[in-house]
Amino acid sequence: MNVVAIFHSYKFTHFADRKSEKTKDPGELTTGQKISTLLFGVSNPRPENTCVPAIYQTIKLQSNKEIECWSIHVKKAKGTVILFHGFSGQKASMLDKAAVFQGLGYNTLLVDFMGSGGSEGNQTTIGFLEAEQVKTCVDYLTKKGEKNIFLFGTSMGAVAIMKAIHDFDLNPKKIIIECPFGSMYKTVCARFKTMNAPTFPMAGLLVFWGGIQNGFWAFGHNPTAYAKKISCPTLLLYGKQDTKVSKAEIDEIFTNLAGQKHLRIYQNAGHENYLIKYKAAWTKDISLFMKTDKKNLQGKARID
């Protein structure tokens, strides 16, 4: 079981060659393919950017790894939104959401985490080491004189934001986080459940070996705890049909958020890009949150 867990954890945290074939969703696998996947782990090709913005500037920043960003400016900007993608994603996947922020009058900085797109390596730590890359981006804008910095992240990107605020005392104006998991152990368990595989003891072994291979204690990677140090205004977004993050995890994170907060639930969305099914609603929610000043955020948190 340890040998199997070592295979799984390495493949889970290290992307394969870009030419390799990505393992299909569990529902699309044959019984033989499911057995092979359970024994040897998933094949996850290195995420690559397949499109670029019309007008942008490429920026390279040195963090714990060298990361590549796209900077997109608008006239008379109200501030800058930094966008962070999810697991197995890349900055090009954030272009549609960046366009919404640009339409609202904000500059955007789209980021490739390490292992993805134009950034260094093939490693991912599901938000743990990526938190330092969030800090690097905030420091970059701060040094350039930007005073109105907003953070947006989906899934792993949301977790990286939460950990960065917890670890480095970052003070963004506001943050928007989509479907962050409650803990590393819970998100690994969820992936086993999607394959109808028992979580014990393999999920725990995978988390243990994944941490060992990547140099950190993965059982301590706990966004639920990170939330307690987040005091800036926060918009938390979630899809009710999400099979990778439970409503209970979202509720616990929401309860622990220390500042002004708002939870928006999209009834028919899963762990996916909310613009696919809820573009109008998502755009409205983002617009209202970005426009609302802190004074008007006082009072009870609203859950839709």
C-alpha positions as a Markdown table, in Angstrom:
| # | Residue | x | y | z |
|---|---|---|---|---|
| 1 | Met | 0.0 | 0.0 | 0.0 |
| 2 | Asn | 2.9 | 2.4 | 0.7 |
| 3 | Val | 4.4 | 1.7 | -2.7 |
| 4 | Val | 1.0 | 2.4 | -4.4 |
| 5 | Ala | 0.6 | 5.6 | -2.3 |
| 6 | Ile | 4.1 | 6.7 | -3.4 |
| 7 | Phe | 3.2 | 6.3 | -7.1 |
| 8 | His | -0.1 | 8.2 | -6.5 |
| 9 | Ser | 1.3 | 11.0 | -4.5 |
| 10 | Tyr | 4.2 | 11.7 | -7.0 |
| 11 | Lys | 1.8 | 11.7 | -10.0 |
| 12 | Phe | -0.7 | 13.9 | -8.1 |
| 13 | Thr | 2.0 | 16.5 | -7.3 |
| 14 | His | 4.1 | 16.3 | -10.5 |
| 15 | Phe | 2.8 | 16.9 | -14.0 |
| 16 | Ala | 3.7 | 14.5 | -16.8 |
| 17 | Asp | 5.2 | 15.3 | -20.1 |
| 18 | Arg | 2.9 | 17.5 | -22.1 |
| 19 | Lys | 2.6 | 14.9 | -24.8 |
| 20 | Ser | 1.2 | 12.2 | -22.4 |
| 21 | Glu | -2.5 | 11.5 | -22.4 |
| 22 | Lys | -4.5 | 12.8 | -19.5 |
| 23 | Thr | -6.4 | 10.3 | -17.4 |
| 24 | Lys | -10.2 | 10.5 | -18.1 |
| 25 | Asp | -12.8 | 11.3 | -15.5 |
| 26 | Pro | -13.7 | 8.3 | -13.4 |
| 27 | Gly | -17.1 | 8.0 | -15.0 |
| 28 | Glu | -15.5 | 7.6 | -18.4 |
| 29 | Leu | -13.0 | 4.9 | -17.4 |
| 30 | Thr | -13.4 | 1.1 | -18.0 |
| 31 | Thr | -13.0 | -1.2 | -15.1 |
| 32 | Gly | -9.5 | -2.1 | -16.2 |
| 33 | Gln | -8.6 | 1.5 | -16.5 |
| 34 | Lys | -9.9 | 2.3 | -13.0 |
| 35 | Ile | -7.9 | -0.6 | -11.6 |
| 36 | Ser | -4.8 | 0.7 | -13.3 |
| 37 | Thr | -5.4 | 4.3 | -12.1 |
| 38 | Leu | -6.0 | 3.0 | -8.5 |
| 39 | Leu | -2.7 | 1.2 | -8.6 |
| 40 | Phe | -0.4 | 3.6 | -10.4 |
| 41 | Gly | -2.1 | 7.0 | -10.1 |
| 42 | Val | -3.4 | 9.5 | -12.7 |
| 43 | Ser | -1.6 | 10.8 | -15.7 |
| 44 | Asn | -1.8 | 14.6 | -15.7 |
| 45 | Pro | 0.1 | 16.4 | -18.5 |
| 46 | Arg | 1.8 | 19.7 | -17.8 |
| 47 | Pro | -0.8 | 22.5 | -18.2 |
| 48 | Glu | 0.0 | 24.8 | -21.1 |
| 49 | Asn | -1.4 | 28.1 | -22.3 |
| 50 | Thr | -3.1 | 27.6 | -25.6 |
| 51 | Cys | -4.2 | 31.2 | -26.1 |
| 52 | Val | -3.1 | 34.7 | -25.2 |
| 53 | Pro | -4.8 | 38.0 | -24.6 |
| 54 | Ala | -5.0 | 40.6 | -27.4 |
| 55 | Ile | -2.8 | 43.1 | -25.6 |
| 56 | Tyr | -0.6 | 42.2 | -22.7 |
| 57 | Gln | 2.8 | 42.3 | -21.1 |
| 58 | Thr | 4.6 | 39.2 | -20.0 |
| 59 | Ile | 6.3 | 39.5 | -16.6 |
| 60 | Lys | 8.7 | 37.0 | -15.0 |
| 61 | Leu | 8.9 | 37.0 | -11.2 |
| 62 | Gln | 11.4 | 35.1 | -9.0 |
| 63 | Ser | 9.6 | 33.4 | -6.1 |
| 64 | Asn | 10.4 | 30.0 | -4.6 |
| 65 | Lys | 10.2 | 29.2 | -8.4 |
| 66 | Glu | 10.3 | 31.5 | -11.3 |
| 67 | Ile | 6.7 | 32.3 | -12.3 |
| 68 | Glu | 5.3 | 33.9 | -15.4 |
| 69 | Cys | 2.4 | 36.4 | -15.4 |
| 70 | Trp | 0.4 | 38.4 | -17.9 |
| 71 | Ser | -0.3 | 42.0 | -17.1 |
| 72 | Ile | -3.3 | 43.6 | -18.7 |
| 73 | His | -4.0 | 47.3 | -18.2 |
| 74 | Val | -7.2 | 49.4 | -18.6 |
| 75 | Lys | -7.6 | 53.2 | -18.7 |
| 76 | Lys | -8.1 | 55.0 | -15.4 |
| 77 | Ala | -7.9 | 51.7 | -13.4 |
| 78 | Lys | -9.5 | 51.5 | -10.0 |
| 79 | Gly | -6.8 | 49.0 | -8.9 |
| 80 | Thr | -5.4 | 45.6 | -9.9 |
| 81 | Val | -6.9 | 42.1 | -9.5 |
| 82 | Ile | -4.5 | 39.2 | -9.4 |
| 83 | Leu | -6.0 | 36.0 | -10.7 |
| 84 | Phe | -4.8 | 32.5 | -9.6 |
| 85 | His | -5.9 | 29.3 | -11.3 |
| 86 | Gly | -6.8 | 26.0 | -9.9 |
| 87 | Phe | -5.1 | 22.6 | -9.9 |
| 88 | Ser | -4.0 | 21.5 | -13.3 |
| 89 | Gly | -4.9 | 24.9 | -14.7 |
| 90 | Gln | -3.0 | 27.8 | -16.2 |
| 91 | Lys | -3.3 | 31.5 | -16.5 |
| 92 | Ala | -5.1 | 31.3 | -19.9 |
| 93 | Ser | -8.0 | 29.6 | -18.2 |
| 94 | Met | -8.5 | 32.9 | -16.2 |
| 95 | Leu | -8.9 | 35.1 | -19.3 |
| 96 | Asp | -12.7 | 35.0 | -19.3 |
| 97 | Lys | -12.9 | 36.1 | -15.6 |
| 98 | Ala | -10.1 | 38.6 | -16.1 |
| 99 | Ala | -12.2 | 40.2 | -18.9 |
| 100 | Val | -15.1 | 40.7 | -16.4 |
| 101 | Phe | -12.7 | 42.6 | -14.0 |
| 102 | Gln | -11.3 | 44.6 | -16.8 |
| 103 | Gly | -14.9 | 45.6 | -17.8 |
| 104 | Leu | -15.4 | 46.8 | -14.3 |
| 105 | Gly | -12.3 | 49.1 | -14.6 |
| 106 | Tyr | -9.5 | 47.0 | -13.0 |
| 107 | Asn | -6.1 | 46.1 | -14.3 |
| 108 | Thr | -5.5 | 42.3 | -14.1 |
| 109 | Leu | -2.4 | 40.2 | -13.4 |
| 110 | Leu | -2.9 | 36.6 | -14.5 |
| 111 | Val | -0.4 | 34.1 | -12.9 |
| 112 | Asp | 1.0 | 30.7 | -13.8 |
| 113 | Phe | 1.7 | 28.8 | -10.6 |
| 114 | Met | 4.9 | 26.7 | -10.7 |
| 115 | Gly | 4.6 | 23.7 | -12.9 |
| 116 | Ser | 2.1 | 25.3 | -15.2 |
| 117 | Gly | 2.3 | 27.4 | -18.4 |
| 118 | Gly | 5.3 | 29.6 | -18.6 |
| 119 | Ser | 6.4 | 29.0 | -15.1 |
| 120 | Glu | 9.3 | 26.9 | -13.8 |
| 121 | Gly | 9.2 | 23.1 | -13.2 |
| 122 | Asn | 6.5 | 20.4 | -13.2 |
| 123 | Gln | 5.7 | 20.4 | -9.5 |
| 124 | Thr | 2.4 | 21.4 | -7.8 |
| 125 | Thr | 1.7 | 21.3 | -4.0 |
| 126 | Ile | -2.0 | 22.1 | -4.2 |
| 127 | Gly | -1.6 | 25.6 | -2.7 |
| 128 | Phe | 1.1 | 25.0 | -0.1 |
| 129 | Leu | 4.3 | 26.3 | -1.8 |
| 130 | Glu | 2.1 | 28.3 | -4.2 |
| 131 | Ala | 1.2 | 30.6 | -1.3 |
| 132 | Glu | 4.7 | 32.2 | -1.5 |
| 133 | Gln | 4.0 | 32.9 | -5.2 |
| 134 | Val | 0.9 | 34.8 | -4.2 |
| 135 | Lys | 3.0 | 36.9 | -1.8 |
| 136 | Thr | 5.6 | 37.5 | -4.6 |
| 137 | Cys | 2.9 | 38.9 | -6.9 |
| 138 | Val | 1.4 | 41.1 | -4.2 |
| 139 | Asp | 5.0 | 42.4 | -3.3 |
| 140 | Tyr | 5.6 | 43.1 | -7.0 |
| 141 | Leu | 2.5 | 45.3 | -7.3 |
| 142 | Thr | 3.1 | 47.0 | -4.0 |
| 143 | Lys | 6.7 | 48.0 | -5.0 |
| 144 | Lys | 5.2 | 49.4 | -8.2 |
| 145 | Gly | 3.0 | 51.7 | -6.1 |
| 146 | Glu | -0.3 | 49.9 | -6.5 |
| 147 | Lys | -2.4 | 50.5 | -3.4 |
| 148 | Asn | -5.7 | 48.8 | -4.4 |
| 149 | Ile | -4.8 | 45.1 | -4.7 |
| 150 | Phe | -7.6 | 42.5 | -5.0 |
| 151 | Leu | -7.0 | 38.7 | -5.0 |
| 152 | Phe | -9.1 | 36.2 | -7.0 |
| 153 | Gly | -8.5 | 32.5 | -6.9 |
| 154 | Thr | -10.4 | 29.3 | -7.8 |
| 155 | Ser | -10.0 | 26.0 | -6.0 |
| 156 | Met | -6.2 | 25.6 | -5.5 |
| 157 | Gly | -5.7 | 29.2 | -6.3 |
| 158 | Ala | -8.2 | 30.1 | -3.5 |
| 159 | Val | -6.3 | 27.9 | -1.1 |
| 160 | Ala | -3.0 | 29.5 | -2.0 |
| 161 | Ile | -4.5 | 33.0 | -1.3 |
| 162 | Met | -5.8 | 31.9 | 2.1 |
| 163 | Lys | -2.5 | 30.4 | 3.1 |
| 164 | Ala | -0.6 | 33.5 | 1.9 |
| 165 | Ile | -2.7 | 35.8 | 4.0 |
| 166 | His | -2.3 | 33.4 | 7.0 |
| 167 | Asp | 1.4 | 33.0 | 6.6 |
| 168 | Phe | 2.6 | 36.4 | 5.4 |
| 169 | Asp | 0.0 | 38.8 | 6.9 |
| 170 | Leu | -1.0 | 40.1 | 3.5 |
| 171 | Asn | -3.6 | 42.9 | 3.5 |
| 172 | Pro | -5.4 | 43.0 | 0.1 |
| 173 | Lys | -8.4 | 45.3 | -0.2 |
| 174 | Lys | -10.7 | 42.3 | -0.9 |
| 175 | Ile | -10.5 | 38.7 | -1.9 |
| 176 | Ile | -12.8 | 36.5 | -4.0 |
| 177 | Ile | -12.3 | 32.7 | -3.4 |
| 178 | Glu | -14.1 | 29.9 | -5.3 |
| 179 | Cys | -14.6 | 26.4 | -3.9 |
| 180 | Pro | -11.5 | 26.1 | -1.6 |
| 181 | Phe | -11.2 | 22.7 | 0.0 |
| 182 | Gly | -11.2 | 22.3 | 3.8 |
| 183 | Ser | -8.0 | 20.4 | 4.2 |
| 184 | Met | -5.5 | 18.4 | 2.1 |
| 185 | Tyr | -6.8 | 15.2 | 3.6 |
| 186 | Lys | -10.4 | 16.0 | 2.7 |
| 187 | Thr | -9.7 | 16.9 | -0.9 |
| 188 | Val | -7.7 | 13.6 | -1.4 |
| 189 | Cys | -10.6 | 11.7 | 0.2 |
| 190 | Ala | -13.0 | 13.3 | -2.2 |
| 191 | Arg | -10.9 | 12.2 | -5.2 |
| 192 | Phe | -11.0 | 8.6 | -4.0 |
| 193 | Lys | -14.8 | 8.8 | -3.5 |
| 194 | Thr | -15.3 | 10.0 | -7.1 |
| 195 | Met | -13.8 | 6.7 | -8.2 |
| 196 | Asn | -16.0 | 4.7 | -5.7 |
| 197 | Ala | -12.8 | 3.7 | -3.9 |
| 198 | Pro | -12.4 | 3.4 | -0.1 |
| 199 | Thr | -10.6 | 6.3 | 1.5 |
| 200 | Phe | -9.0 | 4.4 | 4.3 |
| 201 | Pro | -6.1 | 3.8 | 4.5 |
| 202 | Met | -4.9 | 5.0 | 1.1 |
| 203 | Ala | -6.0 | 8.6 | 1.3 |
| 204 | Gly | -4.0 | 9.1 | 4.5 |
| 205 | Leu | -0.9 | 7.3 | 3.0 |
| 206 | Leu | -1.1 | 9.5 | -0.1 |
| 207 | Val | -1.3 | 12.7 | 1.9 |
| 208 | Phe | 1.7 | 11.5 | 4.0 |
| 209 | Trp | 3.9 | 10.5 | 1.1 |
| 210 | Gly | 2.9 | 13.6 | -0.9 |
| 211 | Gly | 4.1 | 15.8 | 1.9 |
| 212 | Ile | 7.3 | 13.9 | 2.3 |
| 213 | Gln | 8.1 | 14.0 | -1.5 |
| 214 | Asn | 7.5 | 17.8 | -1.6 |
| 215 | Gly | 9.1 | 18.8 | 1.7 |
| 216 | Phe | 6.1 | 19.7 | 3.9 |
| 217 | Trp | 3.6 | 18.2 | 6.4 |
| 218 | Ala | 0.6 | 17.8 | 4.2 |
| 219 | Phe | -1.8 | 17.0 | 7.1 |
| 220 | Gly | -1.2 | 20.6 | 8.3 |
| 221 | His | -2.4 | 22.1 | 5.0 |
| 222 | Asn | -5.7 | 23.3 | 6.3 |
| 223 | Pro | -7.6 | 26.2 | 4.7 |
| 224 | Thr | -10.3 | 25.9 | 7.4 |
| 225 | Ala | -7.6 | 27.1 | 9.9 |
| 226 | Tyr | -6.2 | 29.7 | 7.5 |
| 227 | Ala | -9.6 | 31.4 | 7.3 |
| 228 | Lys | -9.3 | 32.5 | 10.9 |
| 229 | Lys | -6.7 | 35.0 | 10.0 |
| 230 | Ile | -8.5 | 36.5 | 7.0 |
| 231 | Ser | -10.0 | 39.8 | 8.1 |
| 232 | Cys | -10.4 | 41.6 | 4.7 |
| 233 | Pro | -13.8 | 41.6 | 3.0 |
| 234 | Thr | -14.3 | 38.2 | 1.4 |
| 235 | Leu | -16.7 | 36.8 | -1.3 |
| 236 | Leu | -16.9 | 33.0 | -1.1 |
| 237 | Leu | -18.4 | 31.2 | -4.1 |
| 238 | Tyr | -19.5 | 27.6 | -4.3 |
| 239 | Gly | -21.3 | 25.2 | -6.6 |
| 240 | Lys | -23.9 | 23.0 | -4.8 |
| 241 | Gln | -23.2 | 20.0 | -7.1 |
| 242 | Asp | -19.5 | 20.1 | -6.3 |
| 243 | Thr | -18.2 | 16.5 | -5.7 |
| 244 | Lys | -14.6 | 17.5 | -4.8 |
| 245 | Val | -15.4 | 20.1 | -2.1 |
| 246 | Ser | -18.3 | 19.5 | 0.3 |
| 247 | Lys | -20.8 | 22.0 | 1.5 |
| 248 | Ala | -19.7 | 21.2 | 5.1 |
| 249 | Glu | -16.1 | 22.3 | 4.2 |
| 250 | Ile | -17.4 | 25.6 | 2.7 |
| 251 | Asp | -19.6 | 26.2 | 5.8 |
| 252 | Glu | -16.7 | 25.7 | 8.1 |
| 253 | Ile | -14.4 | 28.0 | 6.1 |
| 254 | Phe | -17.2 | 30.6 | 6.0 |
| 255 | Thr | -17.8 | 30.5 | 9.7 |
| 256 | Asn | -14.0 | 30.9 | 10.4 |
| 257 | Leu | -13.5 | 33.9 | 8.1 |
| 258 | Ala | -12.8 | 36.8 | 10.5 |
| 259 | Gly | -13.8 | 39.8 | 8.4 |
| 260 | Gln | -16.9 | 40.9 | 6.5 |
| 261 | Lys | -18.0 | 38.1 | 4.3 |
| 262 | His | -20.6 | 36.9 | 1.8 |
| 263 | Leu | -21.3 | 33.4 | 0.6 |
| 264 | Arg | -22.9 | 32.8 | -2.9 |
| 265 | Ile | -24.0 | 29.3 | -3.9 |
| 266 | Tyr | -24.8 | 28.4 | -7.5 |
| 267 | Gln | -27.4 | 25.6 | -7.2 |
| 268 | Asn | -26.6 | 23.6 | -10.4 |
| 269 | Ala | -22.8 | 24.2 | -10.6 |
| 270 | Gly | -20.1 | 21.6 | -9.8 |
| 271 | His | -16.4 | 22.0 | -9.4 |
| 272 | Glu | -16.1 | 23.9 | -12.6 |
| 273 | Asn | -15.8 | 27.4 | -14.2 |
| 274 | Tyr | -19.0 | 29.1 | -12.9 |
| 275 | Leu | -19.1 | 31.3 | -16.1 |
| 276 | Ile | -20.3 | 28.2 | -18.0 |
| 277 | Lys | -23.7 | 28.0 | -16.4 |
| 278 | Tyr | -23.9 | 31.3 | -14.4 |
| 279 | Lys | -22.1 | 34.0 | -16.3 |
| 280 | Ala | -24.7 | 36.6 | -15.7 |
| 281 | Ala | -25.1 | 35.8 | -12.0 |
| 282 | Trp | -21.4 | 35.5 | -11.5 |
| 283 | Thr | -20.7 | 38.8 | -13.2 |
| 284 | Lys | -23.4 | 40.5 | -11.1 |
| 285 | Asp | -22.1 | 39.0 | -7.9 |
| 286 | Ile | -18.5 | 40.1 | -8.6 |
| 287 | Ser | -19.7 | 43.6 | -9.7 |
| 288 | Leu | -21.7 | 44.2 | -6.5 |
| 289 | Phe | -18.9 | 42.9 | -4.3 |
| 290 | Met | -16.3 | 45.1 | -5.9 |
| 291 | Lys | -18.4 | 48.2 | -5.7 |
| 292 | Thr | -19.6 | 47.7 | -2.1 |
| 293 | Asp | -17.5 | 49.7 | 0.4 |
| 294 | Lys | -16.5 | 48.3 | 3.7 |
| 295 | Lys | -19.0 | 50.4 | 5.6 |
| 296 | Asn | -21.9 | 48.8 | 3.7 |
| 297 | Leu | -20.5 | 45.3 | 4.3 |
| 298 | Gln | -21.1 | 45.7 | 8.1 |
| 299 | Gly | -23.7 | 43.4 | 9.6 |
| 300 | Lys | -24.7 | 39.8 | 9.2 |
| 301 | Ala | -23.2 | 37.7 | 6.5 |
| 302 | Arg | -25.6 | 36.8 | 3.7 |
| 303 | Ile | -26.0 | 33.4 | 2.2 |
| 304 | Asp | -27.9 | 33.1 | -1.1 |
